[in-house]
Amino acid sequence: FWHRWHISLSAWLRDYVYIPLGGNRRGPARTSVNLVATFLLAGLWHGASWHFVAWGAWHGGALALERAAGLDRPSG
């Protein structure tokens, strides 16, 4: 029961924010916007202060840059 009841924050953000925004299926620019928006919301979840909003923007931006540079794919 508890395994099905419990949902992690990352799974909730993925299923109810990132994917409904379009995920990574609407091109690289839209993917970057979706990542930053999702992480801004994650920052707000952790606390209602500018510190947490900046944390979300920093991490979302870093993920977007990592994807744009192709560093998210394994080499081989």
mmJSON file of the N, C-alpha and C atoms, coordinates in Angstrom:
{"data_MODEL":{"atom_site":{
"group_PDB":["ATOM","ATOM","ATOM","ATOM","ATOM","ATOM","ATOM","ATOM","ATOM","ATOM","ATOM","ATOM","ATOM","ATOM","ATOM","ATOM","ATOM","ATOM","ATOM","ATOM","ATOM","ATOM","ATOM","ATOM","ATOM","ATOM","ATOM","ATOM","ATOM","ATOM","ATOM","ATOM","ATOM","ATOM","ATOM","ATOM","ATOM","ATOM","ATOM","ATOM","ATOM","ATOM","ATOM","ATOM","ATOM","ATOM","ATOM","ATOM","ATOM","ATOM","ATOM","ATOM","ATOM","ATOM","ATOM","ATOM","ATOM","ATOM","ATOM","ATOM","ATOM","ATOM","ATOM","ATOM","ATOM","ATOM","ATOM","ATOM","ATOM","ATOM","ATOM","ATOM","ATOM","ATOM","ATOM","ATOM","ATOM","ATOM","ATOM","ATOM","ATOM","ATOM","ATOM","ATOM","ATOM","ATOM","ATOM","ATOM","ATOM","ATOM","ATOM","ATOM","ATOM","ATOM","ATOM","ATOM","ATOM","ATOM","ATOM","ATOM","ATOM","ATOM","ATOM","ATOM","ATOM","ATOM","ATOM","ATOM","ATOM","ATOM","ATOM","ATOM","ATOM","ATOM","ATOM","ATOM","ATOM","ATOM","ATOM","ATOM","ATOM","ATOM","ATOM","ATOM","ATOM","ATOM","ATOM","ATOM","ATOM","ATOM","ATOM","ATOM","ATOM","ATOM","ATOM","ATOM","ATOM","ATOM","ATOM","ATOM","ATOM","ATOM","ATOM","ATOM","ATOM","ATOM","ATOM","ATOM","ATOM","ATOM","ATOM","ATOM","ATOM","ATOM","ATOM","ATOM","ATOM","ATOM","ATOM","ATOM","ATOM","ATOM","ATOM","ATOM","ATOM","ATOM","ATOM","ATOM","ATOM","ATOM","ATOM","ATOM","ATOM","ATOM","ATOM","ATOM","ATOM","ATOM","ATOM","ATOM","ATOM","ATOM","ATOM","ATOM","ATOM","ATOM","ATOM","ATOM","ATOM","ATOM","ATOM","ATOM","ATOM","ATOM","ATOM","ATOM","ATOM","ATOM","ATOM","ATOM","ATOM","ATOM","ATOM","ATOM","ATOM","ATOM","ATOM","ATOM","ATOM","ATOM","ATOM","ATOM","ATOM","ATOM","ATOM","ATOM","ATOM","ATOM","ATOM","ATOM","ATOM","ATOM","ATOM","ATOM","ATOM","ATOM","ATOM","ATOM"],
"id":[1,2,3,4,5,6,7,8,9,10,11,12,13,14,15,16,17,18,19,20,21,22,23,24,25,26,27,28,29,30,31,32,33,34,35,36,37,38,39,40,41,42,43,44,45,46,47,48,49,50,51,52,53,54,55,56,57,58,59,60,61,62,63,64,65,66,67,68,69,70,71,72,73,74,75,76,77,78,79,80,81,82,83,84,85,86,87,88,89,90,91,92,93,94,95,96,97,98,99,100,101,102,103,104,105,106,107,108,109,110,111,112,113,114,115,116,117,118,119,120,121,122,123,124,125,126,127,128,129,130,131,132,133,134,135,136,137,138,139,140,141,142,143,144,145,146,147,148,149,150,151,152,153,154,155,156,157,158,159,160,161,162,163,164,165,166,167,168,169,170,171,172,173,174,175,176,177,178,179,180,181,182,183,184,185,186,187,188,189,190,191,192,193,194,195,196,197,198,199,200,201,202,203,204,205,206,207,208,209,210,211,212,213,214,215,216,217,218,219,220,221,222,223,224,225,226,227,228],
"type_symbol":["N","C","C","N","C","C","N","C","C","N","C","C","N","C","C","N","C","C","N","C","C","N","C","C","N","C","C","N","C","C","N","C","C","N","C","C","N","C","C","N","C","C","N","C","C","N","C","C","N","C","C","N","C","C","N","C","C","N","C","C","N","C","C","N","C","C","N","C","C","N","C","C","N","C","C","N","C","C","N","C","C","N","C","C","N","C","C","N","C","C","N","C","C","N","C","C","N","C","C","N","C","C","N","C","C","N","C","C","N","C","C","N","C","C","N","C","C","N","C","C","N","C","C","N","C","C","N","C","C","N","C","C","N","C","C","N","C","C","N","C","C","N","C","C","N","C","C","N","C","C","N","C","C","N","C","C","N","C","C","N","C","C","N","C","C","N","C","C","N","C","C","N","C","C","N","C","C","N","C","C","N","C","C","N","C","C","N","C","C","N","C","C","N","C","C","N","C","C","N","C","C","N","C","C","N","C","C","N","C","C","N","C","C","N","C","C","N","C","C","N","C","C","N","C","C","N","C","C"],
"label_atom_id":["N","CA","C","N","CA","C","N","CA","C","N","CA","C","N","CA","C","N","CA","C","N","CA","C","N","CA","C","N","CA","C","N","CA","C","N","CA","C","N","CA","C","N","CA","C","N","CA","C","N","CA","C","N","CA","C","N","CA","C","N","CA","C","N","CA","C","N","CA","C","N","CA","C","N","CA","C","N","CA","C","N","CA","C","N","CA","C","N","CA","C","N","CA","C","N","CA","C","N","CA","C","N","CA","C","N","CA","C","N","CA","C","N","CA","C","N","CA","C","N","CA","C","N","CA","C","N","CA","C","N","CA","C","N","CA","C","N","CA","C","N","CA","C","N","CA","C","N","CA","C","N","CA","C","N","CA","C","N","CA","C","N","CA","C","N","CA","C","N","CA","C","N","CA","C","N","CA","C","N","CA","C","N","CA","C","N","CA","C","N","CA","C","N","CA","C","N","CA","C","N","CA","C","N","CA","C","N","CA","C","N","CA","C","N","CA","C","N","CA","C","N","CA","C","N","CA","C","N","CA","C","N","CA","C","N","CA","C","N","CA","C","N","CA","C","N","CA","C","N","CA","C","N","CA","C","N","CA","C","N","CA","C","N","CA","C"],
"label_alt_id":[null,null,null,null,null,null,null,null,null,null,null,null,null,null,null,null,null,null,null,null,null,null,null,null,null,null,null,null,null,null,null,null,null,null,null,null,null,null,null,null,null,null,null,null,null,null,null,null,null,null,null,null,null,null,null,null,null,null,null,null,null,null,null,null,null,null,null,null,null,null,null,null,null,null,null,null,null,null,null,null,null,null,null,null,null,null,null,null,null,null,null,null,null,null,null,null,null,null,null,null,null,null,null,null,null,null,null,null,null,null,null,null,null,null,null,null,null,null,null,null,null,null,null,null,null,null,null,null,null,null,null,null,null,null,null,null,null,null,null,null,null,null,null,null,null,null,null,null,null,null,null,null,null,null,null,null,null,null,null,null,null,null,null,null,null,null,null,null,null,null,null,null,null,null,null,null,null,null,null,null,null,null,null,null,null,null,null,null,null,null,null,null,null,null,null,null,null,null,null,null,null,null,null,null,null,null,null,null,null,null,null,null,null,null,null,null,null,null,null,null,null,null,null,null,null,null,null,null],
"label_comp_id":["PHE","PHE","PHE","TRP","TRP","TRP","HIS","HIS","HIS","ARG","ARG","ARG","TRP","TRP","TRP","HIS","HIS","HIS","ILE","ILE","ILE","SER","SER","SER","LEU","LEU","LEU","SER","SER","SER","ALA","ALA","ALA","TRP","TRP","TRP","LEU","LEU","LEU","ARG","ARG","ARG","ASP","ASP","ASP","TYR","TYR","TYR","VAL","VAL","VAL","TYR","TYR","TYR","ILE","ILE","ILE","PRO","PRO","PRO","LEU","LEU","LEU","GLY","GLY","GLY","GLY","GLY","GLY","ASN","ASN","ASN","ARG","ARG","ARG","ARG","ARG","ARG","GLY","GLY","GLY","PRO","PRO","PRO","ALA","ALA","ALA","ARG","ARG","ARG","THR","THR","THR","SER","SER","SER","VAL","VAL","VAL","ASN","ASN","ASN","LEU","LEU","LEU","VAL","VAL","VAL","ALA","ALA","ALA","THR","THR","THR","PHE","PHE","PHE","LEU","LEU","LEU","LEU","LEU","LEU","ALA","ALA","ALA","GLY","GLY","GLY","LEU","LEU","LEU","TRP","TRP","TRP","HIS","HIS","HIS","GLY","GLY","GLY","ALA","ALA","ALA","SER","SER","SER","TRP","TRP","TRP","HIS","HIS","HIS","PHE","PHE","PHE","VAL","VAL","VAL","ALA","ALA","ALA","TRP","TRP","TRP","GLY","GLY","GLY","ALA","ALA","ALA","TRP","TRP","TRP","HIS","HIS","HIS","GLY","GLY","GLY","GLY","GLY","GLY","ALA","ALA","ALA","LEU","LEU","LEU","ALA","ALA","ALA","LEU","LEU","LEU","GLU","GLU","GLU","ARG","ARG","ARG","ALA","ALA","ALA","ALA","ALA","ALA","GLY","GLY","GLY","LEU","LEU","LEU","ASP","ASP","ASP","ARG","ARG","ARG","PRO","PRO","PRO","SER","SER","SER","GLY","GLY","GLY"],
"label_asym_id":["A","A","A","A","A","A","A","A","A","A","A","A","A","A","A","A","A","A","A","A","A","A","A","A","A","A","A","A","A","A","A","A","A","A","A","A","A","A","A","A","A","A","A","A","A","A","A","A","A","A","A","A","A","A","A","A","A","A","A","A","A","A","A","A","A","A","A","A","A","A","A","A","A","A","A","A","A","A","A","A","A","A","A","A","A","A","A","A","A","A","A","A","A","A","A","A","A","A","A","A","A","A","A","A","A","A","A","A","A","A","A","A","A","A","A","A","A","A","A","A","A","A","A","A","A","A","A","A","A","A","A","A","A","A","A","A","A","A","A","A","A","A","A","A","A","A","A","A","A","A","A","A","A","A","A","A","A","A","A","A","A","A","A","A","A","A","A","A","A","A","A","A","A","A","A","A","A","A","A","A","A","A","A","A","A","A","A","A","A","A","A","A","A","A","A","A","A","A","A","A","A","A","A","A","A","A","A","A","A","A","A","A","A","A","A","A","A","A","A","A","A","A","A","A","A","A","A","A"],
"label_entity_id":["1","1","1","1","1","1","1","1","1","1","1","1","1","1","1","1","1","1","1","1","1","1","1","1","1","1","1","1","1","1","1","1","1","1","1","1","1","1","1","1","1","1","1","1","1","1","1","1","1","1","1","1","1","1","1","1","1","1","1","1","1","1","1","1","1","1","1","1","1","1","1","1","1","1","1","1","1","1","1","1","1","1","1","1","1","1","1","1","1","1","1","1","1","1","1","1","1","1","1","1","1","1","1","1","1","1","1","1","1","1","1","1","1","1","1","1","1","1","1","1","1","1","1","1","1","1","1","1","1","1","1","1","1","1","1","1","1","1","1","1","1","1","1","1","1","1","1","1","1","1","1","1","1","1","1","1","1","1","1","1","1","1","1","1","1","1","1","1","1","1","1","1","1","1","1","1","1","1","1","1","1","1","1","1","1","1","1","1","1","1","1","1","1","1","1","1","1","1","1","1","1","1","1","1","1","1","1","1","1","1","1","1","1","1","1","1","1","1","1","1","1","1","1","1","1","1","1","1"],
"label_seq_id":[1,1,1,2,2,2,3,3,3,4,4,4,5,5,5,6,6,6,7,7,7,8,8,8,9,9,9,10,10,10,11,11,11,12,12,12,13,13,13,14,14,14,15,15,15,16,16,16,17,17,17,18,18,18,19,19,19,20,20,20,21,21,21,22,22,22,23,23,23,24,24,24,25,25,25,26,26,26,27,27,27,28,28,28,29,29,29,30,30,30,31,31,31,32,32,32,33,33,33,34,34,34,35,35,35,36,36,36,37,37,37,38,38,38,39,39,39,40,40,40,41,41,41,42,42,42,43,43,43,44,44,44,45,45,45,46,46,46,47,47,47,48,48,48,49,49,49,50,50,50,51,51,51,52,52,52,53,53,53,54,54,54,55,55,55,56,56,56,57,57,57,58,58,58,59,59,59,60,60,60,61,61,61,62,62,62,63,63,63,64,64,64,65,65,65,66,66,66,67,67,67,68,68,68,69,69,69,70,70,70,71,71,71,72,72,72,73,73,73,74,74,74,75,75,75,76,76,76],
"pdbx_PDB_ins_code":[null,null,null,null,null,null,null,null,null,null,null,null,null,null,null,null,null,null,null,null,null,null,null,null,null,null,null,null,null,null,null,null,null,null,null,null,null,null,null,null,null,null,null,null,null,null,null,null,null,null,null,null,null,null,null,null,null,null,null,null,null,null,null,null,null,null,null,null,null,null,null,null,null,null,null,null,null,null,null,null,null,null,null,null,null,null,null,null,null,null,null,null,null,null,null,null,null,null,null,null,null,null,null,null,null,null,null,null,null,null,null,null,null,null,null,null,null,null,null,null,null,null,null,null,null,null,null,null,null,null,null,null,null,null,null,null,null,null,null,null,null,null,null,null,null,null,null,null,null,null,null,null,null,null,null,null,null,null,null,null,null,null,null,null,null,null,null,null,null,null,null,null,null,null,null,null,null,null,null,null,null,null,null,null,null,null,null,null,null,null,null,null,null,null,null,null,null,null,null,null,null,null,null,null,null,null,null,null,null,null,null,null,null,null,null,null,null,null,null,null,null,null,null,null,null,null,null,null],
"Cartn_x":[0.825,0.0,0.863,1.837,2.626,3.511,3.96,4.784,3.998,2.748,1.92,1.452,1.237,0.731,1.791,3.013,4.09,4.575,4.732,5.296,6.377,7.503,8.589,8.345,8.996,8.861,9.335,10.434,10.947,9.98,9.368,8.396,7.164,6.722,5.558,5.85,7.018,7.394,7.498,8.074,8.181,6.8,5.937,4.64,3.619,3.665,2.609,3.062,4.363,4.839,5.632,6.741,7.645,6.969,6.352,5.723,4.533,3.625,2.538,3.012,4.164,4.712,5.26,5.421,5.932,7.192,7.774,8.978,10.075,10.646,11.709,11.254,9.967,9.423,9.093,9.431,9.097,10.321,11.44,12.66,13.554,14.805,15.783,15.473,14.989,14.696,13.56,12.524,11.384,11.768,12.647,13.135,13.842,14.66,15.366,14.392,13.382,12.361,11.637,11.306,10.599,11.453,12.742,13.628,13.73,13.927,14.061,12.758,11.625,10.336,10.096,10.432,10.243,11.119,12.369,13.254,12.931,12.389,11.911,10.799,9.902,8.83,9.394,10.412,11.051,11.684,12.281,12.843,11.783,10.651,9.552,9.005,8.999,8.529,9.378,10.678,11.583,11.513,11.007,10.863,10.47,9.675,9.175,10.112,11.341,12.274,13.059,13.657,14.398,15.602,16.115,17.24,16.866,15.708,15.272,14.886,14.328,14.016,15.317,16.339,17.642,18.255,18.101,18.589,17.933,16.632,15.911,16.347,16.511,16.951,18.359,19.233,20.614,20.653,19.935,19.954,19.244,18.134,17.446,18.292,18.94,19.824,21.021,21.584,22.723,22.318,21.144,20.674,20.43,19.864,19.616,20.936,21.933,23.244,23.917,23.78,24.359,23.753,22.447,21.782,22.203,22.274,22.653,24.07,24.945,26.328,26.48,25.44,25.501,26.203,26.379,27.073,26.175,24.886,23.966,23.92,24.535,24.532,25.817,25.732,26.955,27.798,29.073,29.95,30.16,30.352,30.617,30.197],
"Cartn_y":[-1.199,0.0,1.255,1.334,2.558,2.767,1.697,1.841,2.509,2.121,2.745,4.126,4.346,5.616,6.701,6.355,7.332,7.656,8.939,9.38,10.394,10.255,11.182,12.509,13.537,14.859,14.832,14.159,14.137,13.431,12.345,11.649,12.516,13.226,14.096,15.239,15.852,16.942,16.438,15.265,14.701,14.434,13.76,13.325,14.444,15.431,16.436,17.842,18.037,19.35,19.216,18.495,18.419,17.808,16.648,15.982,16.773,17.299,18.106,19.379,19.916,21.072,20.688,19.412,18.948,18.119,18.101,17.306,17.683,16.686,16.947,16.689,16.735,16.388,17.593,18.78,19.963,20.777,20.106,20.769,21.173,21.481,21.787,23.055,24.08,25.328,25.125,24.449,24.196,23.251,22.296,21.397,22.198,23.156,23.996,24.795,25.363,26.121,25.206,24.005,23.054,22.646,22.427,22.068,23.19,24.406,25.541,25.764,25.697,25.891,24.818,23.584,22.49,22.681,23.085,23.273,24.534,25.553,26.709,26.287,25.46,24.946,24.078,23.276,22.471,23.373,24.473,25.422,26.025,26.396,26.945,25.905,24.648,23.582,23.503,23.71,23.589,24.783,25.896,27.049,28.285,29.111,30.312,31.492,31.367,32.488,32.546,33.689,33.863,32.939,32.541,31.606,30.298,29.772,28.518,28.693,29.832,30.111,30.181,30.834,30.912,29.519,28.681,27.3,26.569,26.712,26.047,26.558,27.865,28.449,27.975,27.915,27.474,26.025,25.152,23.745,23.5,24.158,24.012,24.529,25.666,26.216,25.316,24.747,23.842,22.595,22.053,20.887,21.232,22.406,22.835,23.005,23.607,23.771,22.422,21.522,20.191,19.468,19.58,18.961,19.62,20.942,21.656,21.304,21.065,20.72,19.23,18.441,17.012,16.207,16.78,16.074,15.104,15.093,14.204,12.818,12.65,11.345,10.602,9.309,8.555,8.442,8.521,8.385,6.91,6.628,5.231,4.832],
"Cartn_z":[0.0,0.0,0.0,0.91,1.01,-0.201,-0.823,-2.014,-3.142,-3.303,-4.337,-3.925,-2.651,-2.155,-2.242,-1.898,-1.857,-3.267,-3.541,-4.804,-4.473,-5.082,-4.792,-5.504,-5.007,-5.614,-7.057,-7.329,-8.699,-9.648,-9.202,-10.043,-10.268,-9.237,-9.379,-10.351,-10.199,-11.11,-12.543,-12.724,-14.066,-14.658,-13.902,-14.427,-14.563,-13.669,-13.648,-14.064,-14.287,-14.731,-16.03,-15.993,-17.148,-18.372,-18.217,-19.365,-19.906,-19.064,-19.618,-20.337,-19.935,-20.648,-22.023,-22.266,-23.545,-23.407,-22.214,-21.999,-22.968,-23.636,-24.597,-26.023,-26.262,-27.578,-28.448,-28.016,-28.814,-29.203,-29.297,-29.728,-28.573,-28.893,-27.848,-27.049,-27.707,-26.981,-25.996,-26.423,-25.533,-24.401,-24.677,-23.629,-22.542,-22.951,-21.98,-21.131,-21.753,-21.015,-20.037,-20.466,-19.605,-18.408,-18.638,-17.533,-16.51,-16.989,-16.066,-15.303,-15.986,-15.314,-14.252,-14.566,-13.62,-12.394,-12.6,-11.463,-10.674,-11.32,-10.551,-9.6,-10.086,-9.223,-8.102,-8.402,-7.363,-6.308,-6.735,-5.782,-4.89,-5.481,-4.677,-3.703,-4.106,-3.222,-1.956,-2.106,-0.967,-0.028,-0.489,0.388,-0.396,0.225,-0.441,-0.182,-0.659,-0.571,-1.869,-2.13,-3.374,-3.455,-2.301,-2.281,-2.99,-2.71,-3.31,-4.773,-5.124,-6.528,-7.328,-6.766,-7.433,-7.56,-6.531,-6.587,-7.751,-7.884,-8.973,-10.335,-10.449,-11.723,-12.068,-11.089,-11.306,-11.794,-11.112,-11.494,-12.824,-13.048,-14.331,-15.483,-15.267,-16.297,-16.565,-15.498,-15.661,-16.445,-16.157,-16.913,-18.376,-18.629,-20.008,-20.758,-20.12,-20.762,-20.998,-20.036,-20.179,-21.381,-21.537,-22.694,-23.992,-23.998,-25.219,-25.657,-24.706,-25.023,-25.344,-25.156,-25.437,-24.368,-23.188,-22.113,-21.358,-21.646,-20.948,-21.567,-22.743,-23.417,-23.126,-22.858,-22.608,-23.887,-23.723,-24.896,-25.194,-26.445,-26.764,-28.075],
"occupancy":[1.0,1.0,1.0,1.0,1.0,1.0,1.0,1.0,1.0,1.0,1.0,1.0,1.0,1.0,1.0,1.0,1.0,1.0,1.0,1.0,1.0,1.0,1.0,1.0,1.0,1.0,1.0,1.0,1.0,1.0,1.0,1.0,1.0,1.0,1.0,1.0,1.0,1.0,1.0,1.0,1.0,1.0,1.0,1.0,1.0,1.0,1.0,1.0,1.0,1.0,1.0,1.0,1.0,1.0,1.0,1.0,1.0,1.0,1.0,1.0,1.0,1.0,1.0,1.0,1.0,1.0,1.0,1.0,1.0,1.0,1.0,1.0,1.0,1.0,1.0,1.0,1.0,1.0,1.0,1.0,1.0,1.0,1.0,1.0,1.0,1.0,1.0,1.0,1.0,1.0,1.0,1.0,1.0,1.0,1.0,1.0,1.0,1.0,1.0,1.0,1.0,1.0,1.0,1.0,1.0,1.0,1.0,1.0,1.0,1.0,1.0,1.0,1.0,1.0,1.0,1.0,1.0,1.0,1.0,1.0,1.0,1.0,1.0,1.0,1.0,1.0,1.0,1.0,1.0,1.0,1.0,1.0,1.0,1.0,1.0,1.0,1.0,1.0,1.0,1.0,1.0,1.0,1.0,1.0,1.0,1.0,1.0,1.0,1.0,1.0,1.0,1.0,1.0,1.0,1.0,1.0,1.0,1.0,1.0,1.0,1.0,1.0,1.0,1.0,1.0,1.0,1.0,1.0,1.0,1.0,1.0,1.0,1.0,1.0,1.0,1.0,1.0,1.0,1.0,1.0,1.0,1.0,1.0,1.0,1.0,1.0,1.0,1.0,1.0,1.0,1.0,1.0,1.0,1.0,1.0,1.0,1.0,1.0,1.0,1.0,1.0,1.0,1.0,1.0,1.0,1.0,1.0,1.0,1.0,1.0,1.0,1.0,1.0,1.0,1.0,1.0,1.0,1.0,1.0,1.0,1.0,1.0,1.0,1.0,1.0,1.0,1.0,1.0],
"B_iso_or_equiv":[0.0,0.0,0.0,0.0,0.0,0.0,0.0,0.0,0.0,0.0,0.0,0.0,0.0,0.0,0.0,0.0,0.0,0.0,0.0,0.0,0.0,0.0,0.0,0.0,0.0,0.0,0.0,0.0,0.0,0.0,0.0,0.0,0.0,0.0,0.0,0.0,0.0,0.0,0.0,0.0,0.0,0.0,0.0,0.0,0.0,0.0,0.0,0.0,0.0,0.0,0.0,0.0,0.0,0.0,0.0,0.0,0.0,0.0,0.0,0.0,0.0,0.0,0.0,0.0,0.0,0.0,0.0,0.0,0.0,0.0,0.0,0.0,0.0,0.0,0.0,0.0,0.0,0.0,0.0,0.0,0.0,0.0,0.0,0.0,0.0,0.0,0.0,0.0,0.0,0.0,0.0,0.0,0.0,0.0,0.0,0.0,0.0,0.0,0.0,0.0,0.0,0.0,0.0,0.0,0.0,0.0,0.0,0.0,0.0,0.0,0.0,0.0,0.0,0.0,0.0,0.0,0.0,0.0,0.0,0.0,0.0,0.0,0.0,0.0,0.0,0.0,0.0,0.0,0.0,0.0,0.0,0.0,0.0,0.0,0.0,0.0,0.0,0.0,0.0,0.0,0.0,0.0,0.0,0.0,0.0,0.0,0.0,0.0,0.0,0.0,0.0,0.0,0.0,0.0,0.0,0.0,0.0,0.0,0.0,0.0,0.0,0.0,0.0,0.0,0.0,0.0,0.0,0.0,0.0,0.0,0.0,0.0,0.0,0.0,0.0,0.0,0.0,0.0,0.0,0.0,0.0,0.0,0.0,0.0,0.0,0.0,0.0,0.0,0.0,0.0,0.0,0.0,0.0,0.0,0.0,0.0,0.0,0.0,0.0,0.0,0.0,0.0,0.0,0.0,0.0,0.0,0.0,0.0,0.0,0.0,0.0,0.0,0.0,0.0,0.0,0.0,0.0,0.0,0.0,0.0,0.0,0.0,0.0,0.0,0.0,0.0,0.0,0.0],
"pdbx_formal_charge":[null,null,null,null,null,null,null,null,null,null,null,null,null,null,null,null,null,null,null,null,null,null,null,null,null,null,null,null,null,null,null,null,null,null,null,null,null,null,null,null,null,null,null,null,null,null,null,null,null,null,null,null,null,null,null,null,null,null,null,null,null,null,null,null,null,null,null,null,null,null,null,null,null,null,null,null,null,null,null,null,null,null,null,null,null,null,null,null,null,null,null,null,null,null,null,null,null,null,null,null,null,null,null,null,null,null,null,null,null,null,null,null,null,null,null,null,null,null,null,null,null,null,null,null,null,null,null,null,null,null,null,null,null,null,null,null,null,null,null,null,null,null,null,null,null,null,null,null,null,null,null,null,null,null,null,null,null,null,null,null,null,null,null,null,null,null,null,null,null,null,null,null,null,null,null,null,null,null,null,null,null,null,null,null,null,null,null,null,null,null,null,null,null,null,null,null,null,null,null,null,null,null,null,null,null,null,null,null,null,null,null,null,null,null,null,null,null,null,null,null,null,null,null,null,null,null,null,null],
"auth_seq_id":[1,1,1,2,2,2,3,3,3,4,4,4,5,5,5,6,6,6,7,7,7,8,8,8,9,9,9,10,10,10,11,11,11,12,12,12,13,13,13,14,14,14,15,15,15,16,16,16,17,17,17,18,18,18,19,19,19,20,20,20,21,21,21,22,22,22,23,23,23,24,24,24,25,25,25,26,26,26,27,27,27,28,28,28,29,29,29,30,30,30,31,31,31,32,32,32,33,33,33,34,34,34,35,35,35,36,36,36,37,37,37,38,38,38,39,39,39,40,40,40,41,41,41,42,42,42,43,43,43,44,44,44,45,45,45,46,46,46,47,47,47,48,48,48,49,49,49,50,50,50,51,51,51,52,52,52,53,53,53,54,54,54,55,55,55,56,56,56,57,57,57,58,58,58,59,59,59,60,60,60,61,61,61,62,62,62,63,63,63,64,64,64,65,65,65,66,66,66,67,67,67,68,68,68,69,69,69,70,70,70,71,71,71,72,72,72,73,73,73,74,74,74,75,75,75,76,76,76],
"auth_comp_id":["PHE","PHE","PHE","TRP","TRP","TRP","HIS","HIS","HIS","ARG","ARG","ARG","TRP","TRP","TRP","HIS","HIS","HIS","ILE","ILE","ILE","SER","SER","SER","LEU","LEU","LEU","SER","SER","SER","ALA","ALA","ALA","TRP","TRP","TRP","LEU","LEU","LEU","ARG","ARG","ARG","ASP","ASP","ASP","TYR","TYR","TYR","VAL","VAL","VAL","TYR","TYR","TYR","ILE","ILE","ILE","PRO","PRO","PRO","LEU","LEU","LEU","GLY","GLY","GLY","GLY","GLY","GLY","ASN","ASN","ASN","ARG","ARG","ARG","ARG","ARG","ARG","GLY","GLY","GLY","PRO","PRO","PRO","ALA","ALA","ALA","ARG","ARG","ARG","THR","THR","THR","SER","SER","SER","VAL","VAL","VAL","ASN","ASN","ASN","LEU","LEU","LEU","VAL","VAL","VAL","ALA","ALA","ALA","THR","THR","THR","PHE","PHE","PHE","LEU","LEU","LEU","LEU","LEU","LEU","ALA","ALA","ALA","GLY","GLY","GLY","LEU","LEU","LEU","TRP","TRP","TRP","HIS","HIS","HIS","GLY","GLY","GLY","ALA","ALA","ALA","SER","SER","SER","TRP","TRP","TRP","HIS","HIS","HIS","PHE","PHE","PHE","VAL","VAL","VAL","ALA","ALA","ALA","TRP","TRP","TRP","GLY","GLY","GLY","ALA","ALA","ALA","TRP","TRP","TRP","HIS","HIS","HIS","GLY","GLY","GLY","GLY","GLY","GLY","ALA","ALA","ALA","LEU","LEU","LEU","ALA","ALA","ALA","LEU","LEU","LEU","GLU","GLU","GLU","ARG","ARG","ARG","ALA","ALA","ALA","ALA","ALA","ALA","GLY","GLY","GLY","LEU","LEU","LEU","ASP","ASP","ASP","ARG","ARG","ARG","PRO","PRO","PRO","SER","SER","SER","GLY","GLY","GLY"],
"auth_asym_id":["A","A","A","A","A","A","A","A","A","A","A","A","A","A","A","A","A","A","A","A","A","A","A","A","A","A","A","A","A","A","A","A","A","A","A","A","A","A","A","A","A","A","A","A","A","A","A","A","A","A","A","A","A","A","A","A","A","A","A","A","A","A","A","A","A","A","A","A","A","A","A","A","A","A","A","A","A","A","A","A","A","A","A","A","A","A","A","A","A","A","A","A","A","A","A","A","A","A","A","A","A","A","A","A","A","A","A","A","A","A","A","A","A","A","A","A","A","A","A","A","A","A","A","A","A","A","A","A","A","A","A","A","A","A","A","A","A","A","A","A","A","A","A","A","A","A","A","A","A","A","A","A","A","A","A","A","A","A","A","A","A","A","A","A","A","A","A","A","A","A","A","A","A","A","A","A","A","A","A","A","A","A","A","A","A","A","A","A","A","A","A","A","A","A","A","A","A","A","A","A","A","A","A","A","A","A","A","A","A","A","A","A","A","A","A","A","A","A","A","A","A","A","A","A","A","A","A","A"],
"auth_atom_id":["N","CA","C","N","CA","C","N","CA","C","N","CA","C","N","CA","C","N","CA","C","N","CA","C","N","CA","C","N","CA","C","N","CA","C","N","CA","C","N","CA","C","N","CA","C","N","CA","C","N","CA","C","N","CA","C","N","CA","C","N","CA","C","N","CA","C","N","CA","C","N","CA","C","N","CA","C","N","CA","C","N","CA","C","N","CA","C","N","CA","C","N","CA","C","N","CA","C","N","CA","C","N","CA","C","N","CA","C","N","CA","C","N","CA","C","N","CA","C","N","CA","C","N","CA","C","N","CA","C","N","CA","C","N","CA","C","N","CA","C","N","CA","C","N","CA","C","N","CA","C","N","CA","C","N","CA","C","N","CA","C","N","CA","C","N","CA","C","N","CA","C","N","CA","C","N","CA","C","N","CA","C","N","CA","C","N","CA","C","N","CA","C","N","CA","C","N","CA","C","N","CA","C","N","CA","C","N","CA","C","N","CA","C","N","CA","C","N","CA","C","N","CA","C","N","CA","C","N","CA","C","N","CA","C","N","CA","C","N","CA","C","N","CA","C","N","CA","C","N","CA","C","N","CA","C","N","CA","C","N","CA","C","N","CA","C"],
"pdbx_PDB_model_num":[1,1,1,1,1,1,1,1,1,1,1,1,1,1,1,1,1,1,1,1,1,1,1,1,1,1,1,1,1,1,1,1,1,1,1,1,1,1,1,1,1,1,1,1,1,1,1,1,1,1,1,1,1,1,1,1,1,1,1,1,1,1,1,1,1,1,1,1,1,1,1,1,1,1,1,1,1,1,1,1,1,1,1,1,1,1,1,1,1,1,1,1,1,1,1,1,1,1,1,1,1,1,1,1,1,1,1,1,1,1,1,1,1,1,1,1,1,1,1,1,1,1,1,1,1,1,1,1,1,1,1,1,1,1,1,1,1,1,1,1,1,1,1,1,1,1,1,1,1,1,1,1,1,1,1,1,1,1,1,1,1,1,1,1,1,1,1,1,1,1,1,1,1,1,1,1,1,1,1,1,1,1,1,1,1,1,1,1,1,1,1,1,1,1,1,1,1,1,1,1,1,1,1,1,1,1,1,1,1,1,1,1,1,1,1,1,1,1,1,1,1,1,1,1,1,1,1,1]
}}}
